[in-house]
Amino acid sequence: MRCLASAGVWLSHGVCAPRESVVTPHFAERMDLVQPSAIRELLALGADPSIISFGGGYPDALLFPKDQLEAVFREVIQQPGGAAMQYAPSVGLPRLREQVAALMTADGTPCTAADVLILQGSQQGLDFAARMLVDPGDVIIAEDPTFLGALIAFNPSQPRYAAVPMDGEGMRMDLLEAALQTNRKVRMIYTVPDFQNPTGVTLSVARRQRLIELAEAYDVIVLEDTPYRHIRFAGETLPTLKSLDRSGRVIHLGSFSKVLVPGLRIGWAIAAPVLLERMGLLKVAQDTQTSTLNMAAASLFLDRYDLGAHITGLRAAYRRKKEVMLDAIRQHFPQEVTVTDPEGGLFTWATFPDGFDAAVFMLDVALPQARVAYVPGGSFFAVTQRANHARINFSAPSEDRIREGIAALGRALKAYPIP
Ligand SMILES: Cc1ncc(COP(=O)(O)O)c(C=O)c1O
C-alpha cells in the first residue's frame, strides 16, 4: 500500500507522516489577510471540559429540538424519488424560500420567495457581499467593535476599514457621517443592529432611520446582519433596516443558527434583484447550493412545528441566563468593571479600566487559576485594537456554571492589580 500523503513517509508503526514541506508556494496577496485568528487559539485552550467557557457564541445545546429534527430528517429521507437527497436549485428549495419570505413579512419586512437567496449560514452572505462589492483598498465601514467573523469573511477582499464608535444606542450617526465624508470609495456599511456581537447593544429606531438617510445621501450599500434578531428578551422589536429601505440598497442577512440549530448551516439574504442575482452567481461558483437535505429538513420543520413557540422558549431561557450572569457579575466583579445589559442575543461586553489587558489576564490568570474562558475583546476591533474588553457569552453554560465561573473570575479580578 502506498503512503497517500504525496510527500509523506511511512513510520515504522504504520503511520503515514507528512515529510517536512519542501515547496514555497506563491500565495496570492489576499492571503496576507487570511490569518489564523488569535481567538481560535485561546478558545482551543478553553475547550478543556474542566474550564467554564464563556467564550463561544454557541446556543444552548440542551434547547435544540432534537426529537423534531430527527422526525423531519427521517421523513425527508424517505420522500418519494429521493428528492431531499438530490441536487436542488442553487438559490434554495422553493418551499423554504417561501417560508423565509413569510417569516420576514411577519416580522415587518415584506418580501416574496423571489427576494430570498438561501445561504450556507449567514456567514456566507458576509463573504458574498464583500466579494461582490469590494475591490482591494475600498472601504468597509463597520461598528467599533464589530463581529470578528465578518472581518474574517471580508479580509480576503482586501478592504480598508473605517470603524465607527458606538454608544448605548449603537453606531454613532455623527461619526458615521464623518466617516462617509472623509473616506473615499466606501462600498459598504456593515452593521449588526440587533443585540450586536460582541457588545449586545441594539441600534435605536432613530439611528436606523438616520443610517438609511446617510446611506442614501452617500450612495452606499448597507449590509444588515441579524442572526440574533429573534432572541429578544426585553423591549420592543425594532424595524429592520431592510424595512426602511426605499431604494434597494440594504442587503439583509438572516439565519436559523440561533433559533433552530447552527449545524443546519442555513441562512438567507434578502436583497434587490440586481444584488441578489450577483450573490446567486457567487453561490453557484462557491458551493453550487446549500445542502438539499438540510434545506428540506428545515422546511419540513417549519411546516410541522411551531418555530414561534420554540423561539418563545429560547427567549425565556436566555433571559434567565442573562439575568443570572449579570446578577453574578454585580455581586462578584470589581466596581471598576462595567458590562452591557443586552435586551437580547447571547453576549454581554465587559469594559475594564484602561491599561488592563484582557488577553494577558486570560492566559496568565483566568485560564490557569480561575479555570474560566471568555473572548478577549481586542480582535473585535477592525482598526485599532483595544485590549481592555471581553466578550462574555451567557447562552451556552448552565446557570450553575455561570454562577460558579463568574464568581471565580470575580475573585481572580479582585486579586489582580487592575490599573
Ligand atoms: C453577527 C453574526 N453574523 C453572522 C454569524 C454567522 O452565523 P451563521 O453563519 O451560523 O448563520 C454570526 C455567528 O455567530 C454572528 O454572530
PDBQT file of the ligand as one rigid body, heavy atoms in Angstrom, charges set to zero:
ROOT
HETATM    1  C1  LIG A 501     -23.107  38.754  13.932  1.00  0.00    +0.000 C 
HETATM    2  C2  LIG A 501     -23.013  37.412  13.297  1.00  0.00    +0.000 A 
HETATM    3  N1  LIG A 501     -23.196  37.304  11.981  1.00  0.00    +0.000 NA
HETATM    4  C3  LIG A 501     -23.144  36.116  11.358  1.00  0.00    +0.000 A 
HETATM    5  C4  LIG A 501     -22.882  34.961  12.061  1.00  0.00    +0.000 A 
HETATM    6  C5  LIG A 501     -22.816  33.673  11.307  1.00  0.00    +0.000 C 
HETATM    7  O1  LIG A 501     -23.899  32.873  11.606  1.00  0.00    +0.000 OA
HETATM    8  P1  LIG A 501     -24.349  31.625  10.732  1.00  0.00    +0.000 P 
HETATM    9  O2  LIG A 501     -23.386  31.500   9.575  1.00  0.00    +0.000 OA
HETATM   10  O3  LIG A 501     -24.281  30.458  11.646  1.00  0.00    +0.000 OA
HETATM   11  O4  LIG A 501     -25.716  31.929  10.243  1.00  0.00    +0.000 OA
HETATM   12  C6  LIG A 501     -22.699  35.017  13.446  1.00  0.00    +0.000 A 
HETATM   13  C7  LIG A 501     -22.400  33.798  14.192  1.00  0.00    +0.000 C 
HETATM   14  O5  LIG A 501     -22.202  33.764  15.371  1.00  0.00    +0.000 OA
HETATM   15  C8  LIG A 501     -22.755  36.281  14.083  1.00  0.00    +0.000 A 
HETATM   16  O6  LIG A 501     -22.567  36.421  15.386  1.00  0.00    +0.000 OA
ENDROOT
TORSDOF 0
